[in-house]
Amino acid sequence: MLLFVGLGNPGPQYAGNRHNIGFMAVQAIARRHDIKPWRRKFQGVAVEGAIGGERVQLLLPGTYMNESGRAVQDAARFFKLEPKDVVVFHDEAELRPGKVRVKTGGGNAGHNGLRSISEHIGNDYRRVRIGIGHPGAKELVQPYVLDDFAKRERPWVEALCDIIADNAELIARGEDASFQNKVHLAMQSKGFAPADSDPADD
């Protein structure tokens, strides 16, 4: 069993926020793999299905971002999962828009959702870092991530979530490098990534 967690804030007023792209990605995975119906559990909503031959529980915490760890801990305890079995999809201001990186452990870079999860289950879980870009100054990050994606950004956001969903089997099988490369190439083919950018380059 794997646990795929999408990070975001609950409620319609936050649905289009840059901070909620983790929610968007995991919802796209559920649609792509016809995993339904979502049910209220683990202090959020969850659904179980098969991805890449693996049993996967998808979870959208219903706590606010800075309490995400409580929901993740509930699910991990219920299924007796280790941190290595948990994959968290989240926004990453330190990556350019549309870039995706996967890593295990590491710092939280000021991300309150990651900080909360690390406090509750430890730090050795996998993170799918979804680039949303940086507003340019540290004090602008919070209002930037809590603002909706601009209309001009929505095409790449929708394309990226679909591409992540199309390649979710690679994440389920632990083929993180292949996943990163496939996402990069697919975004590039759709015109959303510079042709000369290196998929291994942050």
FENBELPE-V333800 format. One record per residue. N is the residue number from 1. RES is the residue in one small letter. SS is DSSP state (@ for helix, = for strand, . for the rest). PHI is phi in radians with two decimals (NA if undefined). D_CENTER is the distance of its C-alpha to the mean C-alpha in Angstrom with 1 decimal. Layout:
N	RES	SS	PHI	D_CENTER
N	RES	SS	PHI	D_CENTER
//
This chain:
1	m	.	NA	17.9
2	l	=	-2.01	14.2
3	l	=	-2.06	11.8
4	f	=	-1.71	8.3
5	v	=	-1.96	6.8
6	g	=	-1.72	4.9
7	l	.	-1.69	6.2
8	g	.	3.12	8.9
9	n	.	-1.85	12.7
10	p	.	-1.35	14.7
11	g	.	1.89	17.5
12	p	@	-1.09	18.4
13	q	@	-1.20	19.2
14	y	@	-1.83	15.6
15	a	.	-0.97	14.2
16	g	.	-1.69	14.5
17	n	=	-1.16	13.4
18	r	@	-1.05	11.5
19	h	@	-1.13	10.0
20	n	@	-1.73	8.6
21	i	@	-1.14	6.6
22	g	@	-1.12	3.5
23	f	@	-0.97	6.7
24	m	@	-1.04	7.9
25	a	@	-1.15	5.9
26	v	@	-1.23	6.7
27	q	@	-1.10	9.9
28	a	@	-1.13	10.7
29	i	@	-1.07	10.4
30	a	@	-1.06	12.8
31	r	@	-1.13	15.0
32	r	@	-1.08	15.3
33	h	.	-1.76	16.3
34	d	.	0.90	18.4
35	i	.	-1.72	17.0
36	k	.	-2.86	18.7
37	p	.	-1.59	19.8
38	w	.	-1.17	17.4
39	r	=	-2.30	19.5
40	r	=	-1.28	19.7
41	k	=	-2.92	19.2
42	f	.	0.90	17.8
43	q	.	1.00	18.0
44	g	=	-3.00	15.6
45	v	=	-2.19	15.3
46	a	=	-2.53	14.8
47	v	=	-2.70	15.9
48	e	=	-2.05	16.9
49	g	=	-2.84	17.5
50	a	=	-1.95	18.0
51	i	=	-2.36	15.9
52	g	.	1.04	17.8
53	g	.	1.37	20.5
54	e	=	-1.91	18.3
55	r	=	-1.31	18.1
56	v	=	-2.31	14.6
57	q	=	-1.74	13.9
58	l	=	-1.68	11.0
59	l	=	-2.36	10.7
60	l	=	-2.02	10.1
61	p	=	-1.02	12.1
62	g	.	-1.63	15.1
63	t	.	-1.30	16.0
64	y	.	-1.29	15.3
65	m	@	-0.84	12.6
66	n	@	-1.30	15.3
67	e	@	-2.09	16.1
68	s	@	-0.98	12.7
69	g	@	-1.06	14.3
70	r	@	-1.12	17.1
71	a	@	-1.18	15.2
72	v	@	-1.12	13.4
73	q	@	-1.08	16.9
74	d	@	-1.01	18.6
75	a	@	-1.18	16.7
76	a	@	-1.09	17.0
77	r	@	-1.15	20.7
78	f	@	-1.03	21.4
79	f	.	-1.67	20.4
80	k	.	0.96	21.7
81	l	.	-1.66	18.6
82	e	.	-1.56	18.5
83	p	@	-0.92	15.7
84	k	@	-1.14	15.5
85	d	@	-1.55	14.7
86	v	=	-1.83	11.4
87	v	=	-2.11	8.0
88	v	=	-1.90	5.3
89	f	=	-1.73	1.6
90	h	=	-2.61	3.6
91	d	=	-1.26	6.6
92	e	=	-2.41	9.3
93	a	.	-1.24	12.8
94	e	.	-1.44	14.5
95	l	.	-1.91	13.4
96	r	.	-1.14	15.2
97	p	.	-0.96	13.8
98	g	.	1.54	12.3
99	k	.	-1.51	12.2
100	v	=	-2.23	9.6
101	r	=	-2.30	10.4
102	v	=	-2.07	9.9
103	k	=	-2.60	11.9
104	t	=	-1.93	13.3
105	g	.	1.18	14.6
106	g	.	1.66	15.8
107	g	.	-1.34	16.0
108	n	.	-1.74	13.8
109	a	.	0.85	15.1
110	g	.	1.33	15.9
111	h	.	-1.45	12.5
112	n	@	-1.14	13.9
113	g	@	-1.15	11.0
114	l	@	-1.13	10.9
115	r	@	-1.02	14.6
116	s	@	-1.13	15.1
117	i	@	-1.12	13.2
118	s	@	-1.07	15.3
119	e	@	-1.15	18.4
120	h	@	-1.67	18.1
121	i	@	-2.21	17.3
122	g	.	1.65	17.9
123	n	.	-1.80	16.0
124	d	.	-1.61	15.9
125	y	.	-1.74	12.5
126	r	=	-1.52	10.2
127	r	=	-2.16	7.3
128	v	=	-1.73	5.4
129	r	=	-1.54	6.4
130	i	=	-1.89	6.4
131	g	=	-1.17	10.0
132	i	.	-2.10	11.6
133	g	.	1.46	14.9
134	h	.	-2.10	17.2
135	p	.	-1.28	20.0
136	g	.	1.92	22.5
137	a	.	-2.45	23.5
138	k	@	-0.98	22.0
139	e	@	-1.24	23.5
140	l	@	-1.62	21.8
141	v	@	-1.09	18.2
142	q	@	-1.07	18.0
143	p	@	-1.11	19.7
144	y	@	-1.13	17.7
145	v	@	-1.26	14.2
146	l	.	-1.57	15.9
147	d	.	-1.66	17.5
148	d	=	-1.22	16.7
149	f	.	-0.99	15.8
150	a	.	-1.19	19.3
151	k	@	-0.96	20.9
152	r	@	-1.20	21.2
153	e	@	-1.48	17.4
154	r	@	-1.05	16.6
155	p	@	-1.03	17.8
156	w	@	-1.26	15.3
157	v	@	-1.11	12.3
158	e	@	-1.14	13.6
159	a	@	-1.08	14.5
160	l	@	-1.12	11.2
161	c	@	-1.08	9.4
162	d	@	-1.14	12.5
163	i	@	-1.19	12.6
164	i	@	-1.03	9.3
165	a	@	-1.11	10.8
166	d	@	-1.07	14.1
167	n	.	-1.92	13.2
168	a	@	-1.09	11.2
169	e	@	-1.03	14.6
170	l	@	-1.14	14.5
171	i	@	-1.13	11.5
172	a	@	-1.06	13.5
173	r	.	-1.57	16.6
174	g	.	1.39	15.4
175	e	.	-1.63	16.2
176	d	@	-1.13	13.6
177	a	@	-1.14	16.1
178	s	@	-1.11	16.9
179	f	@	-1.05	13.4
180	q	@	-0.99	13.1
181	n	@	-1.16	16.6
182	k	@	-1.11	16.3
183	v	@	-1.09	13.5
184	h	@	-1.02	15.7
185	l	@	-1.15	18.8
186	a	@	-1.18	17.7
187	m	@	-1.13	16.6
188	q	@	-1.09	19.9
189	s	@	-1.15	21.9
190	k	.	-1.58	20.8
191	g	.	1.47	21.9
192	f	.	-1.82	18.7
193	a	.	-2.37	19.1
194	p	.	-1.01	22.3
195	a	.	-1.06	24.5
196	d	.	-1.66	25.5
197	s	.	-1.41	22.2
198	d	.	-1.55	21.6
199	p	.	-1.08	18.3
200	a	.	-1.68	18.8
201	d	.	-1.73	19.5
202	d	.	-1.47	17.4
//
